[in-house]
Amino acid sequence: QGSSPSTMGMAKDLLGDGRLLKQVLVEGDGPCPKPGKKVEVHYESVVVASGAQIDSSWERDEPFDFVLGDGDVLEAWDRGVATMRPGELSEFIVDPSLAYGEEGAGDDIPAGATLK
């Protein structure tokens, strides 16, 4: 149901340092959102090492919305969603430095976890 970093062969390195990889699964159409725009996305978050699902907006049937670039979400969200077009479906591999860092978060996200 997804890809590990080693199988993201067609992935684009968005930051040029391997910390945020993007694989487009379904192309979208139209312009990418600009900073300050309210965006709405569906997502599934998974810990790469274990394959454990953290959260899924699809399971709740409730998209997640936020204002792009306001810094109210993980850096990976701001950086990744800014590259998406309306209707696009993409998978991201996210280094801990752009997510929950070396601390992790609660019981679900271990310290230093790479997410997708």
Chimera marker file (.cmm) of the C-alpha trace (Angstrom):
<marker_set name="trace">
<marker id="1" x="0.000" y="0.000" z="0.000" r="1" g="1" b="0" radius="0.5"/>
<marker id="2" x="2.814" y="2.481" z="-0.310" r="1" g="1" b="0" radius="0.5"/>
<marker id="3" x="6.447" y="2.839" z="-1.008" r="1" g="1" b="0" radius="0.5"/>
<marker id="4" x="9.516" y="2.825" z="1.116" r="1" g="1" b="0" radius="0.5"/>
<marker id="5" x="12.289" y="5.318" z="0.393" r="1" g="1" b="0" radius="0.5"/>
<marker id="6" x="14.112" y="2.653" z="-1.614" r="1" g="1" b="0" radius="0.5"/>
<marker id="7" x="11.152" y="2.178" z="-3.982" r="1" g="1" b="0" radius="0.5"/>
<marker id="8" x="10.519" y="5.852" z="-4.655" r="1" g="1" b="0" radius="0.5"/>
<marker id="9" x="12.519" y="5.678" z="-7.891" r="1" g="1" b="0" radius="0.5"/>
<marker id="10" x="10.599" y="8.418" z="-9.679" r="1" g="1" b="0" radius="0.5"/>
<marker id="11" x="10.456" y="10.605" z="-6.585" r="1" g="1" b="0" radius="0.5"/>
<marker id="12" x="11.445" y="14.241" z="-6.742" r="1" g="1" b="0" radius="0.5"/>
<marker id="13" x="13.748" y="15.556" z="-4.024" r="1" g="1" b="0" radius="0.5"/>
<marker id="14" x="11.900" y="18.772" z="-3.193" r="1" g="1" b="0" radius="0.5"/>
<marker id="15" x="14.579" y="20.354" z="-1.004" r="1" g="1" b="0" radius="0.5"/>
<marker id="16" x="17.667" y="18.931" z="-2.705" r="1" g="1" b="0" radius="0.5"/>
<marker id="17" x="18.898" y="17.227" z="0.471" r="1" g="1" b="0" radius="0.5"/>
<marker id="18" x="16.781" y="14.043" z="0.587" r="1" g="1" b="0" radius="0.5"/>
<marker id="19" x="14.609" y="15.217" z="3.493" r="1" g="1" b="0" radius="0.5"/>
<marker id="20" x="11.374" y="15.562" z="1.497" r="1" g="1" b="0" radius="0.5"/>
<marker id="21" x="10.701" y="13.211" z="-1.405" r="1" g="1" b="0" radius="0.5"/>
<marker id="22" x="7.572" y="13.424" z="-3.548" r="1" g="1" b="0" radius="0.5"/>
<marker id="23" x="6.097" y="10.782" z="-5.837" r="1" g="1" b="0" radius="0.5"/>
<marker id="24" x="3.098" y="11.929" z="-7.906" r="1" g="1" b="0" radius="0.5"/>
<marker id="25" x="0.574" y="9.085" z="-8.138" r="1" g="1" b="0" radius="0.5"/>
<marker id="26" x="-2.220" y="10.984" z="-9.925" r="1" g="1" b="0" radius="0.5"/>
<marker id="27" x="-1.517" y="14.225" z="-11.775" r="1" g="1" b="0" radius="0.5"/>
<marker id="28" x="-3.578" y="17.263" z="-10.853" r="1" g="1" b="0" radius="0.5"/>
<marker id="29" x="-4.570" y="20.240" z="-12.963" r="1" g="1" b="0" radius="0.5"/>
<marker id="30" x="-4.294" y="23.955" z="-12.369" r="1" g="1" b="0" radius="0.5"/>
<marker id="31" x="-1.921" y="26.144" z="-10.402" r="1" g="1" b="0" radius="0.5"/>
<marker id="32" x="-0.126" y="25.207" z="-7.194" r="1" g="1" b="0" radius="0.5"/>
<marker id="33" x="-1.424" y="27.082" z="-4.135" r="1" g="1" b="0" radius="0.5"/>
<marker id="34" x="0.264" y="30.287" z="-3.047" r="1" g="1" b="0" radius="0.5"/>
<marker id="35" x="1.285" y="31.110" z="0.547" r="1" g="1" b="0" radius="0.5"/>
<marker id="36" x="-1.656" y="32.520" z="2.498" r="1" g="1" b="0" radius="0.5"/>
<marker id="37" x="-4.203" y="30.396" z="0.635" r="1" g="1" b="0" radius="0.5"/>
<marker id="38" x="-6.455" y="28.047" z="2.595" r="1" g="1" b="0" radius="0.5"/>
<marker id="39" x="-5.938" y="24.509" z="1.302" r="1" g="1" b="0" radius="0.5"/>
<marker id="40" x="-7.908" y="21.330" z="1.922" r="1" g="1" b="0" radius="0.5"/>
<marker id="41" x="-6.322" y="17.882" z="1.665" r="1" g="1" b="0" radius="0.5"/>
<marker id="42" x="-7.002" y="14.250" z="2.413" r="1" g="1" b="0" radius="0.5"/>
<marker id="43" x="-4.079" y="12.277" z="3.812" r="1" g="1" b="0" radius="0.5"/>
<marker id="44" x="-2.835" y="9.098" z="5.397" r="1" g="1" b="0" radius="0.5"/>
<marker id="45" x="0.217" y="9.212" z="7.689" r="1" g="1" b="0" radius="0.5"/>
<marker id="46" x="2.387" y="6.128" z="8.204" r="1" g="1" b="0" radius="0.5"/>
<marker id="47" x="5.598" y="5.424" z="10.139" r="1" g="1" b="0" radius="0.5"/>
<marker id="48" x="7.940" y="4.106" z="7.419" r="1" g="1" b="0" radius="0.5"/>
<marker id="49" x="9.958" y="1.749" z="9.657" r="1" g="1" b="0" radius="0.5"/>
<marker id="50" x="6.951" y="-0.142" z="11.042" r="1" g="1" b="0" radius="0.5"/>
<marker id="51" x="4.270" y="0.531" z="8.446" r="1" g="1" b="0" radius="0.5"/>
<marker id="52" x="1.974" y="1.596" z="11.294" r="1" g="1" b="0" radius="0.5"/>
<marker id="53" x="-0.735" y="4.038" z="10.289" r="1" g="1" b="0" radius="0.5"/>
<marker id="54" x="-0.803" y="7.154" z="12.456" r="1" g="1" b="0" radius="0.5"/>
<marker id="55" x="-3.845" y="8.907" z="11.057" r="1" g="1" b="0" radius="0.5"/>
<marker id="56" x="-6.131" y="9.040" z="8.027" r="1" g="1" b="0" radius="0.5"/>
<marker id="57" x="-8.507" y="11.805" z="7.001" r="1" g="1" b="0" radius="0.5"/>
<marker id="58" x="-10.060" y="9.362" z="4.508" r="1" g="1" b="0" radius="0.5"/>
<marker id="59" x="-11.136" y="7.041" z="7.312" r="1" g="1" b="0" radius="0.5"/>
<marker id="60" x="-12.844" y="9.968" z="9.063" r="1" g="1" b="0" radius="0.5"/>
<marker id="61" x="-14.244" y="11.172" z="5.716" r="1" g="1" b="0" radius="0.5"/>
<marker id="62" x="-13.087" y="14.622" z="6.776" r="1" g="1" b="0" radius="0.5"/>
<marker id="63" x="-10.450" y="16.572" z="4.831" r="1" g="1" b="0" radius="0.5"/>
<marker id="64" x="-7.836" y="18.582" z="6.703" r="1" g="1" b="0" radius="0.5"/>
<marker id="65" x="-7.580" y="22.302" z="5.969" r="1" g="1" b="0" radius="0.5"/>
<marker id="66" x="-4.943" y="24.871" z="6.834" r="1" g="1" b="0" radius="0.5"/>
<marker id="67" x="-3.515" y="28.156" z="5.572" r="1" g="1" b="0" radius="0.5"/>
<marker id="68" x="-0.422" y="27.451" z="3.494" r="1" g="1" b="0" radius="0.5"/>
<marker id="69" x="2.758" y="29.012" z="4.833" r="1" g="1" b="0" radius="0.5"/>
<marker id="70" x="1.351" y="30.141" z="8.190" r="1" g="1" b="0" radius="0.5"/>
<marker id="71" x="3.569" y="27.683" z="10.061" r="1" g="1" b="0" radius="0.5"/>
<marker id="72" x="0.618" y="26.132" z="11.896" r="1" g="1" b="0" radius="0.5"/>
<marker id="73" x="1.388" y="22.656" z="10.510" r="1" g="1" b="0" radius="0.5"/>
<marker id="74" x="4.475" y="20.476" z="10.172" r="1" g="1" b="0" radius="0.5"/>
<marker id="75" x="7.058" y="21.984" z="7.826" r="1" g="1" b="0" radius="0.5"/>
<marker id="76" x="6.616" y="18.987" z="5.514" r="1" g="1" b="0" radius="0.5"/>
<marker id="77" x="2.947" y="19.925" z="5.036" r="1" g="1" b="0" radius="0.5"/>
<marker id="78" x="3.739" y="23.521" z="4.078" r="1" g="1" b="0" radius="0.5"/>
<marker id="79" x="6.578" y="22.527" z="1.763" r="1" g="1" b="0" radius="0.5"/>
<marker id="80" x="4.889" y="19.512" z="0.168" r="1" g="1" b="0" radius="0.5"/>
<marker id="81" x="1.367" y="20.842" z="-0.346" r="1" g="1" b="0" radius="0.5"/>
<marker id="82" x="2.812" y="24.002" z="-1.934" r="1" g="1" b="0" radius="0.5"/>
<marker id="83" x="3.983" y="21.792" z="-4.836" r="1" g="1" b="0" radius="0.5"/>
<marker id="84" x="0.622" y="20.112" z="-5.438" r="1" g="1" b="0" radius="0.5"/>
<marker id="85" x="-2.033" y="20.937" z="-8.022" r="1" g="1" b="0" radius="0.5"/>
<marker id="86" x="-5.800" y="20.600" z="-7.482" r="1" g="1" b="0" radius="0.5"/>
<marker id="87" x="-6.840" y="16.942" z="-7.735" r="1" g="1" b="0" radius="0.5"/>
<marker id="88" x="-3.271" y="15.647" z="-7.392" r="1" g="1" b="0" radius="0.5"/>
<marker id="89" x="-2.534" y="12.520" z="-5.364" r="1" g="1" b="0" radius="0.5"/>
<marker id="90" x="1.051" y="12.263" z="-4.135" r="1" g="1" b="0" radius="0.5"/>
<marker id="91" x="3.107" y="10.313" z="-1.652" r="1" g="1" b="0" radius="0.5"/>
<marker id="92" x="5.788" y="12.026" z="0.409" r="1" g="1" b="0" radius="0.5"/>
<marker id="93" x="8.668" y="10.529" z="2.377" r="1" g="1" b="0" radius="0.5"/>
<marker id="94" x="9.355" y="12.929" z="5.250" r="1" g="1" b="0" radius="0.5"/>
<marker id="95" x="12.553" y="13.150" z="7.279" r="1" g="1" b="0" radius="0.5"/>
<marker id="96" x="12.026" y="13.590" z="11.039" r="1" g="1" b="0" radius="0.5"/>
<marker id="97" x="13.506" y="17.109" z="10.837" r="1" g="1" b="0" radius="0.5"/>
<marker id="98" x="10.423" y="18.198" z="8.844" r="1" g="1" b="0" radius="0.5"/>
<marker id="99" x="7.955" y="16.303" z="11.045" r="1" g="1" b="0" radius="0.5"/>
<marker id="100" x="8.182" y="15.341" z="14.728" r="1" g="1" b="0" radius="0.5"/>
<marker id="101" x="11.983" y="15.388" z="15.053" r="1" g="1" b="0" radius="0.5"/>
<marker id="102" x="14.049" y="13.335" z="17.425" r="1" g="1" b="0" radius="0.5"/>
<marker id="103" x="11.369" y="13.633" z="20.110" r="1" g="1" b="0" radius="0.5"/>
<marker id="104" x="8.549" y="11.870" z="18.267" r="1" g="1" b="0" radius="0.5"/>
<marker id="105" x="4.975" y="12.462" z="19.413" r="1" g="1" b="0" radius="0.5"/>
<marker id="106" x="3.081" y="10.458" z="21.989" r="1" g="1" b="0" radius="0.5"/>
<marker id="107" x="2.831" y="6.702" z="21.680" r="1" g="1" b="0" radius="0.5"/>
<marker id="108" x="2.139" y="6.651" z="17.928" r="1" g="1" b="0" radius="0.5"/>
<marker id="109" x="5.188" y="8.417" z="16.490" r="1" g="1" b="0" radius="0.5"/>
<marker id="110" x="8.555" y="7.127" z="17.703" r="1" g="1" b="0" radius="0.5"/>
<marker id="111" x="11.570" y="9.375" z="18.210" r="1" g="1" b="0" radius="0.5"/>
<marker id="112" x="13.346" y="10.084" z="14.925" r="1" g="1" b="0" radius="0.5"/>
<marker id="113" x="10.568" y="8.549" z="12.797" r="1" g="1" b="0" radius="0.5"/>
<marker id="114" x="10.564" y="8.964" z="9.027" r="1" g="1" b="0" radius="0.5"/>
<marker id="115" x="6.971" y="9.325" z="7.853" r="1" g="1" b="0" radius="0.5"/>
<marker id="116" x="5.085" y="8.930" z="4.629" r="1" g="1" b="0" radius="0.5"/>
<link id1="1" id2="2" r="1" g="1" b="0" radius="0.2"/>
<link id1="2" id2="3" r="1" g="1" b="0" radius="0.2"/>
<link id1="3" id2="4" r="1" g="1" b="0" radius="0.2"/>
<link id1="4" id2="5" r="1" g="1" b="0" radius="0.2"/>
<link id1="5" id2="6" r="1" g="1" b="0" radius="0.2"/>
<link id1="6" id2="7" r="1" g="1" b="0" radius="0.2"/>
<link id1="7" id2="8" r="1" g="1" b="0" radius="0.2"/>
<link id1="8" id2="9" r="1" g="1" b="0" radius="0.2"/>
<link id1="9" id2="10" r="1" g="1" b="0" radius="0.2"/>
<link id1="10" id2="11" r="1" g="1" b="0" radius="0.2"/>
<link id1="11" id2="12" r="1" g="1" b="0" radius="0.2"/>
<link id1="12" id2="13" r="1" g="1" b="0" radius="0.2"/>
<link id1="13" id2="14" r="1" g="1" b="0" radius="0.2"/>
<link id1="14" id2="15" r="1" g="1" b="0" radius="0.2"/>
<link id1="15" id2="16" r="1" g="1" b="0" radius="0.2"/>
<link id1="16" id2="17" r="1" g="1" b="0" radius="0.2"/>
<link id1="17" id2="18" r="1" g="1" b="0" radius="0.2"/>
<link id1="18" id2="19" r="1" g="1" b="0" radius="0.2"/>
<link id1="19" id2="20" r="1" g="1" b="0" radius="0.2"/>
<link id1="20" id2="21" r="1" g="1" b="0" radius="0.2"/>
<link id1="21" id2="22" r="1" g="1" b="0" radius="0.2"/>
<link id1="22" id2="23" r="1" g="1" b="0" radius="0.2"/>
<link id1="23" id2="24" r="1" g="1" b="0" radius="0.2"/>
<link id1="24" id2="25" r="1" g="1" b="0" radius="0.2"/>
<link id1="25" id2="26" r="1" g="1" b="0" radius="0.2"/>
<link id1="26" id2="27" r="1" g="1" b="0" radius="0.2"/>
<link id1="27" id2="28" r="1" g="1" b="0" radius="0.2"/>
<link id1="28" id2="29" r="1" g="1" b="0" radius="0.2"/>
<link id1="29" id2="30" r="1" g="1" b="0" radius="0.2"/>
<link id1="30" id2="31" r="1" g="1" b="0" radius="0.2"/>
<link id1="31" id2="32" r="1" g="1" b="0" radius="0.2"/>
<link id1="32" id2="33" r="1" g="1" b="0" radius="0.2"/>
<link id1="33" id2="34" r="1" g="1" b="0" radius="0.2"/>
<link id1="34" id2="35" r="1" g="1" b="0" radius="0.2"/>
<link id1="35" id2="36" r="1" g="1" b="0" radius="0.2"/>
<link id1="36" id2="37" r="1" g="1" b="0" radius="0.2"/>
<link id1="37" id2="38" r="1" g="1" b="0" radius="0.2"/>
<link id1="38" id2="39" r="1" g="1" b="0" radius="0.2"/>
<link id1="39" id2="40" r="1" g="1" b="0" radius="0.2"/>
<link id1="40" id2="41" r="1" g="1" b="0" radius="0.2"/>
<link id1="41" id2="42" r="1" g="1" b="0" radius="0.2"/>
<link id1="42" id2="43" r="1" g="1" b="0" radius="0.2"/>
<link id1="43" id2="44" r="1" g="1" b="0" radius="0.2"/>
<link id1="44" id2="45" r="1" g="1" b="0" radius="0.2"/>
<link id1="45" id2="46" r="1" g="1" b="0" radius="0.2"/>
<link id1="46" id2="47" r="1" g="1" b="0" radius="0.2"/>
<link id1="47" id2="48" r="1" g="1" b="0" radius="0.2"/>
<link id1="48" id2="49" r="1" g="1" b="0" radius="0.2"/>
<link id1="49" id2="50" r="1" g="1" b="0" radius="0.2"/>
<link id1="50" id2="51" r="1" g="1" b="0" radius="0.2"/>
<link id1="51" id2="52" r="1" g="1" b="0" radius="0.2"/>
<link id1="52" id2="53" r="1" g="1" b="0" radius="0.2"/>
<link id1="53" id2="54" r="1" g="1" b="0" radius="0.2"/>
<link id1="54" id2="55" r="1" g="1" b="0" radius="0.2"/>
<link id1="55" id2="56" r="1" g="1" b="0" radius="0.2"/>
<link id1="56" id2="57" r="1" g="1" b="0" radius="0.2"/>
<link id1="57" id2="58" r="1" g="1" b="0" radius="0.2"/>
<link id1="58" id2="59" r="1" g="1" b="0" radius="0.2"/>
<link id1="59" id2="60" r="1" g="1" b="0" radius="0.2"/>
<link id1="60" id2="61" r="1" g="1" b="0" radius="0.2"/>
<link id1="61" id2="62" r="1" g="1" b="0" radius="0.2"/>
<link id1="62" id2="63" r="1" g="1" b="0" radius="0.2"/>
<link id1="63" id2="64" r="1" g="1" b="0" radius="0.2"/>
<link id1="64" id2="65" r="1" g="1" b="0" radius="0.2"/>
<link id1="65" id2="66" r="1" g="1" b="0" radius="0.2"/>
<link id1="66" id2="67" r="1" g="1" b="0" radius="0.2"/>
<link id1="67" id2="68" r="1" g="1" b="0" radius="0.2"/>
<link id1="68" id2="69" r="1" g="1" b="0" radius="0.2"/>
<link id1="69" id2="70" r="1" g="1" b="0" radius="0.2"/>
<link id1="70" id2="71" r="1" g="1" b="0" radius="0.2"/>
<link id1="71" id2="72" r="1" g="1" b="0" radius="0.2"/>
<link id1="72" id2="73" r="1" g="1" b="0" radius="0.2"/>
<link id1="73" id2="74" r="1" g="1" b="0" radius="0.2"/>
<link id1="74" id2="75" r="1" g="1" b="0" radius="0.2"/>
<link id1="75" id2="76" r="1" g="1" b="0" radius="0.2"/>
<link id1="76" id2="77" r="1" g="1" b="0" radius="0.2"/>
<link id1="77" id2="78" r="1" g="1" b="0" radius="0.2"/>
<link id1="78" id2="79" r="1" g="1" b="0" radius="0.2"/>
<link id1="79" id2="80" r="1" g="1" b="0" radius="0.2"/>
<link id1="80" id2="81" r="1" g="1" b="0" radius="0.2"/>
<link id1="81" id2="82" r="1" g="1" b="0" radius="0.2"/>
<link id1="82" id2="83" r="1" g="1" b="0" radius="0.2"/>
<link id1="83" id2="84" r="1" g="1" b="0" radius="0.2"/>
<link id1="84" id2="85" r="1" g="1" b="0" radius="0.2"/>
<link id1="85" id2="86" r="1" g="1" b="0" radius="0.2"/>
<link id1="86" id2="87" r="1" g="1" b="0" radius="0.2"/>
<link id1="87" id2="88" r="1" g="1" b="0" radius="0.2"/>
<link id1="88" id2="89" r="1" g="1" b="0" radius="0.2"/>
<link id1="89" id2="90" r="1" g="1" b="0" radius="0.2"/>
<link id1="90" id2="91" r="1" g="1" b="0" radius="0.2"/>
<link id1="91" id2="92" r="1" g="1" b="0" radius="0.2"/>
<link id1="92" id2="93" r="1" g="1" b="0" radius="0.2"/>
<link id1="93" id2="94" r="1" g="1" b="0" radius="0.2"/>
<link id1="94" id2="95" r="1" g="1" b="0" radius="0.2"/>
<link id1="95" id2="96" r="1" g="1" b="0" radius="0.2"/>
<link id1="96" id2="97" r="1" g="1" b="0" radius="0.2"/>
<link id1="97" id2="98" r="1" g="1" b="0" radius="0.2"/>
<link id1="98" id2="99" r="1" g="1" b="0" radius="0.2"/>
<link id1="99" id2="100" r="1" g="1" b="0" radius="0.2"/>
<link id1="100" id2="101" r="1" g="1" b="0" radius="0.2"/>
<link id1="101" id2="102" r="1" g="1" b="0" radius="0.2"/>
<link id1="102" id2="103" r="1" g="1" b="0" radius="0.2"/>
<link id1="103" id2="104" r="1" g="1" b="0" radius="0.2"/>
<link id1="104" id2="105" r="1" g="1" b="0" radius="0.2"/>
<link id1="105" id2="106" r="1" g="1" b="0" radius="0.2"/>
<link id1="106" id2="107" r="1" g="1" b="0" radius="0.2"/>
<link id1="107" id2="108" r="1" g="1" b="0" radius="0.2"/>
<link id1="108" id2="109" r="1" g="1" b="0" radius="0.2"/>
<link id1="109" id2="110" r="1" g="1" b="0" radius="0.2"/>
<link id1="110" id2="111" r="1" g="1" b="0" radius="0.2"/>
<link id1="111" id2="112" r="1" g="1" b="0" radius="0.2"/>
<link id1="112" id2="113" r="1" g="1" b="0" radius="0.2"/>
<link id1="113" id2="114" r="1" g="1" b="0" radius="0.2"/>
<link id1="114" id2="115" r="1" g="1" b="0" radius="0.2"/>
<link id1="115" id2="116" r="1" g="1" b="0" radius="0.2"/>
</marker_set>
